[in-house]
Structures are given as structure tokens and as C-alpha cells.
């Protein structure tokens, strides 16, 4: 090995060691729809718990059956792993009284962390009556919940403009939100601009980047179309011709996430939230490489 190669390897090793001492991670799951999927989810949670994450979170459906699933999954993951587990709570098709009762039930049953969201409209022309801000205010009146809220580096699809979106986030922060977790993104510059804009507007909580590993590029394009997330042109080129090769897509997707985390960590980011899609292999490998631990 020549001196130049050794020099670069020493620099990379030092960067990783510095990163290992500071970074944290959290992981998001969704309620499984079958017994096999439930076993896979628990297996993933147990594997990822080895990384000592800051917390797990479990997504939420609007109807009562989905709410019960979320609660059951949150309790089971917490009991099996010992990791703090947050329940997502949305406002769709709920009254303030119903949300109040759900929140009281969560608190009384040991669930102290909530991801507070407005929720997606279940049908076209749906009129939202309760928003995430209302939910944060309600939760803080009930108990001292640890509350995460959503943020959008590339602007919420329904926001009038970037500034109105920032002001809406500030209202949630002023109401008591403890942190914001962003929608997934692939333009790191968009996240950094958004973070700087938050600072300019006196939003003083942590803006945790949401990271989505790429398992299937066609699936990613569908997610992107629903969430107002842009996919850079260079990504289309990287995945071109790999439509039937999911193994290659996973490897390339992992390398993209690794590069993103390196850039973000150099910019002072030390907390990352992973949208796992209930899978652990790629996410675990990435986090293990960086030595993520609480």
C-alpha cells in the first residue's frame, strides 16, 4: 500500500471515529398486515435495537382498527427491545375529544412519546378540521409528552410557499414540539437550506433528517410523486437498466445514503431518522458502518 492510499484511509478512519462518538439514530416502522409480516417486523426491531437507537416509532392509520394496531405494535416493540417507542397520532377523521381520550390512554399505559401529524386526506375534497398544531397544543395540555412533528425540506405539497411552511413549523415548535423529523429527501442542499431557514426564523429545536434507503427505485418514484420529493437526474441515470435487479438497486441505494450521511455529518448533523419499511438488513449495515449508537 503506498503512502497516499494510507493517508486517505487514515483520514476516513479518523472521520468515522469522530462520527461514531456523536451520532444517534431512530427508526420508523408501520403496523404489519399479516402474521408473517409481524414476525418480520419484530425481527427487524430486535436487530436494530442492537444499535441502541434513540427511539423507534410506529405509523398510524385513521380508522379505529389501525389505531389499535399502532398501540399494540408500540407496546410489543418496547417490551421486546426495551427501546423507547413513539406512537404516531394523526388528526384525520377524529374529534378533539377523541384525540384527547387516545392521548390520555397512551399516557396512562406508559407511552410518553408521540409523533404528532395532521395526516393525509382519506379522499379528495376532504376538509381538514384539526391540524398538527392543534394536536401538539392538546397533547401538552394533557401531559408532558415528548413530541416529534413533521418538517418538509422541499415544502409541504399543500403549502402556499416555503415561508408559510416554515411559519407553520414554528407554530408547532412554539406550542411545545421537542423535535422535527423531515420528509425523506435526496437533495442534501435542500435540507441544509431548510435547516438554515429554520435557524433564521428562530426555530431552535433539532431538525432531524429523514432518511429513506432505496430498496426498489420504481417504488421510490411512487413515493416521490405522493410526497413532493424530487429525485435528482443523476439518480435516474444510476438506476437505469436495473429494473429487474433489486439486489443491485439495494447496493446502489445504500451507497447513496452513505454519501448523504457523510455530507450531513460534516455539516454538523448528528441525528438521523430512518424510514425502514420494516426491513433491517440495509439500514443495519449502514448504521453499523458509522457506529451509530445512543
N, C-alpha and C positions, 0 to 999 in steps of 0.2 A: 504493500500500500504506500503510495507516495505521500509526501508531506502535505500537499494541497488537499487531497482527499481526506486525510486525517484531520486537518484543520477544520474543514467543513463539517465533518462528523462530530468533532468536539463542540462546535458552535450549536449544532442541532441538539446534541445531548444536553448541553447547558440550558438551552431554551426549554426543553421538555422538563428538566428538573425544576426549573423555576415555575413552570406551569403547574406541575404536579403539586406544588406546595400551596397553590392558591385557588384552584378551580373547584367548582361544585357542579352537580348535575341533578336534574329531576326528570321524571319520565311520565308520559301520559298513556293511559290505556283506555279502551272502550269496553262496555259490558259485552260478554260473549253471547252468541245466539244458539249455541248447542253445547252438549256435554263435552265433546271433543275440543271445542274452542275454549271452553272454560279450563280444561286441563292444560291446554297450550298457554293460556294467559297466566295461570298460576306458576307454570314452569318458567315463563319469561320473567315474571316478577321476582321469583326466587333467585334466578340467575343474576338479574340486575341489582338485587339487594346486596350482592357481594361487593358492589361498587360504593356502598354506603351513601346512597343518594340523599339529597336534602329533603325530597319528598316524592311520592307518587301522586298522580291524580287520575280520576276516572270520569269520563264524559257522561253526559246526561241527556235523556230524551224527555220530550214534553209530556207524554201521557203517563198516567199513574203506574202502569206496569214497568215502564222504563225507569221511573224514579226509584221503584223498589229494587230493580236490578242494580242500579248505581249504588244504592245504600248497601246491599248485600255484598257486592264486589269490593267496595271500600273496606267494609268490616273484615272480610275474609283476607284481603291482601295485607291489611295492617296486622291481623292476628298471626298470619303465617310468616310474615317477614320482619315485623317489628318496626317497619319504616312508617313515618308519619304519612298518612294518605288523605288527600283532599278530595272532596266531592264537588263535581261541577253542579251548579244550580242555575237554571235559566228561568226567564220570566214568561215565556210563551205559554198561552192558554192557562194562566194562573192568576188568581187574585192576590192582593197584598195579604189578605188574611190566610190564604192557603200557603203562601210563601213563608209567612210568619210561623205557622204551625210546623212546616217542614224544617225550618231553621231551628226552632225550639227542640224538635225531635232529634235532630243531628247533635245539638249541643248536649242534650241530656244523655245521649248514647255515645258520648266520647269523641264525636267528630268535630274538631275545632278549626279545621282548615277548609275554606270554600273558594272555589273559582267562580266568581260572580259574573254572569253573562246575560245579555238580553236574550239571545237565542235566535235562530233562523226562523223566518216565517214558514209555517207549515203549508201555506197555499198562497197563490197570487192574490194581490189586493188585500192581504191580511193587514189589519190595523193594529200596530203595537200600542198597548196602553201603559205598559210598565217597562222601564228600561234598566240597564245595569246600574246606573246611578241610583235609582230608587231602591234597588236591591242592596247595594252597599250601605245606604242610609239605614235601611230596615235591619240588616244584619248587625250593624254596630249598635243599634238601639237594644237589640236582644241580648248580645253578649260580645265579649272581646274576641271575635273570630279573627283568625289570620286570613286575610282576603287577598286573592290574586284577581286581577282584571285583565282584559284583553287590550292589546295595542296593535296598530297597523302601520308598519313602515312604509307601505305603498298605498296608504289611505283606505279606510273602510269603503266597501263598494257603494254604500248609501250616503256617504258624507258629501257635503256640498263642496268642500275643498280641504286642503291639508291643514289650514289654520283652524277651521271649525272642528276638525277631527282631534287636533291637539287640545283645544279648549275643552272638548268633551272628556278627554282623558284626565285633564287637570281637575275637572269637577269630581270625577271618581276618586282621584287621589285626595283631594281636599275633604271628601266625605269619609275617608278612612282606609282606602285601599293600601295594602302593605307593599305590593309589587305589581308590575305589569309584565305579562308574558306576551310576546309578539306573535302575530301570524307568521307562518313559515315564509322564508324568502331565500333568494339565491343571488340577488344583487347586494353584496355586503355594503356597498356605498349607500344604498337606500336606508339600510338600518342605521349606519353611522350618522347620516344627515338627520334622520328621525331622532336619534338619541340627542344630538346636539340641539335640535329644535326643542326637545323636551327641557333641556337644561336652560335654554333661553327663556322658556315660559315658566320657570320656577317649579318644574315637576321634579321633585327631589327623591323619588323612590327609584329602586333599581328597575331598569328596563331589560328584562331577561330575553335574549334572542330565542325564538322558537326554531328548532332545527328539525327538518324532515329528511331522513335518509331516503334515497331513491331506490326502491325495490323494483319498480316497473314504470318505465317512462310514459307509457300510454296512460297508466293510472294517474301519474303525476300531472299530465296535461289536463285530465278531467278535473282534478283537484284545483288546478290553477284557474281554469275557466269559471269555477264556482266562487273563487275567493279573491279575485282581482290581483293575483300574484303573477308577476311577469317572469317568464322563463327566458334567460339570455340566449341570443342566437348561437353562441358558441356551444351551448348545451345540446341544441338540436343537432349540431354537427357531430358532437361526441357520441350521441346515441344513434346516429344514422346507420341503418343496416343491421341493427341489433334487436329488431322487433321480436324475434323468436328466441333470443338468448338471454334469459333472465339472470343467469349466473354472471355473465359479463356485465350486465346492467348494474347488478349489485356492487360489483367490484369498482366500476367507474363511479357509481353513486357514492360509495364510501370515500373514494379519493377526493371527490368534490367537497364533501362535508369536512374532511380532514383539513383541506386547504382553507375552508371558511373559518374553522375554529382557530387555526394558526393566525390568520389575519385579525380576527376579532380579539384574540388574546393579546396580540401585540398592541391593540388599541385600548387595552385595559379591561376588557370584558372577562369576568371570571366565573360566570354562572350561565349554564346552558340548559334549556328545556327541550327534551327530545320527544317528538311525536312518534311513538314506537310502532303504531299499527299492530300492537300486540305481539311483535316479534322482538327477539332479543339478540340474535346472532351478530348482525351488523353493528347495532348500537353498542353492544357489549364490547366488541372488538375495538371500535373507535375509542370508547371511553377508557378501556384498559390501556390502550396505547398511550393516552395522555395522562393516565394515572388519576383520573377523576375520583375524588373522594371527599367526603364532608369532613 
